Amino acid sequence: MNASANTVYQIPAIETREGAGVTVYRTIGTPQLRNFDPFLLLDHIDSDNPKNYIAGFPSHPHRGFTTLTYILDGQMTHQDSLGNSGDLGPGSVQWMKAASGVIHSEMPKQKDGLLRGFQLWVNLPAAHKMDRPEYQEYAASAFPVIRTPTYTIKVLVGSYDDTTGPIKDNITSMSFLDVQLRPRARFQITSPVTHNRFLYLFEGDGTFEGDNVASHSLIIPDADDNLVDFTASEQGARFLIAHAQPINEPIARQGPFVMNSRAEIEQAARDYQSNQLVRGAALHRHGK
């Protein structure tokens, strides 16, 4: 199922297992919402039980899209086939344009304690699916934070008003924000009418255009309304909000590969099996 115009969706997260057995809460990429162009998947890790995350995400391939990993609490280590490695700590972000092919792993550095974060997959158009991979990693201090008496906004990708984050997606003009509201505070934001937009609530609860919203829920506003209007409850609320230009191309998807046709998926699988997935891939690394 794909989200369409003139509909407001509220989608509760589905608990599932990923990697070597990591518990994640998934909204985009489920039977309720297979894709939300250009967004392909949104996973949320939130556990202080090591059994839910310690197995991590051992080496696995990607082709045809970009991943954004945002850590709120805890520590993850990263390694990939292009020679990149790094540690993602609280507040840090990894932006990895897998494009033509990357094999990587993401493993918890901690053995206990709270691990909390997100991974968002963003599609690439056909003209860029076989681009050279790019890797960016940023510490928490790299992201601007806007503070007012009623809300705090961390700008991760794109911009909010006159504040711009360090990551820019020139393909989809994406913006991605972490918003925290004080109790009973109201937050409104507009985005280009041509963009698809979502809100994912992960702390507290509140109302969206008068409808109650529980934690671990994804909201997709009416496609004809570019205003997002959320009011926190007496507990306050915290959510991710994103918008981007849809690509409007066919999507063929199988596991870690997202292309435009079944033939391209089969080619990606053959390339991986024959160790050709990352052949000739050049690395573009950006600053922390």
Salt bridges, closest charged atoms under 4 A:
GLU18 OE2 - ARG26 NH2 2.97
ASP43 OD1 - ARG26 NE 2.62
ASP46 OD2 - HIS44 NE2 3.93
ASP46 OD2 - HIS216 NE2 3.78
ASP73 OD2 - ARG116 NE 2.79
ASP80 OD2 - HIS78 NE2 3.13
ASP87 OD2 - LYS109 NZ 2.91
ASP131 OD2 - LYS97 NZ 2.87
ASP131 OD2 - HIS128 ND1 2.69
GLU134 OE2 - HIS284 ND1 3.51
GLU134 OE1 - HIS286 NE2 3.46
GLU137 OE2 - LYS288 NZ 3.78
ASP178 OD2 - ARG238 NH2 2.69
GLU203 OE2 - ARG116 NH1 2.60
GLU203 OE2 - ARG238 NH1 3.66
ASP229 OD2 - ARG186 NH2 2.49
GLU234 OE1 - ARG184 NH2 3.67
GLU266 OE2 - ARG262 NE 3.79
ASP271 OD2 - ARG63 NH1 2.97
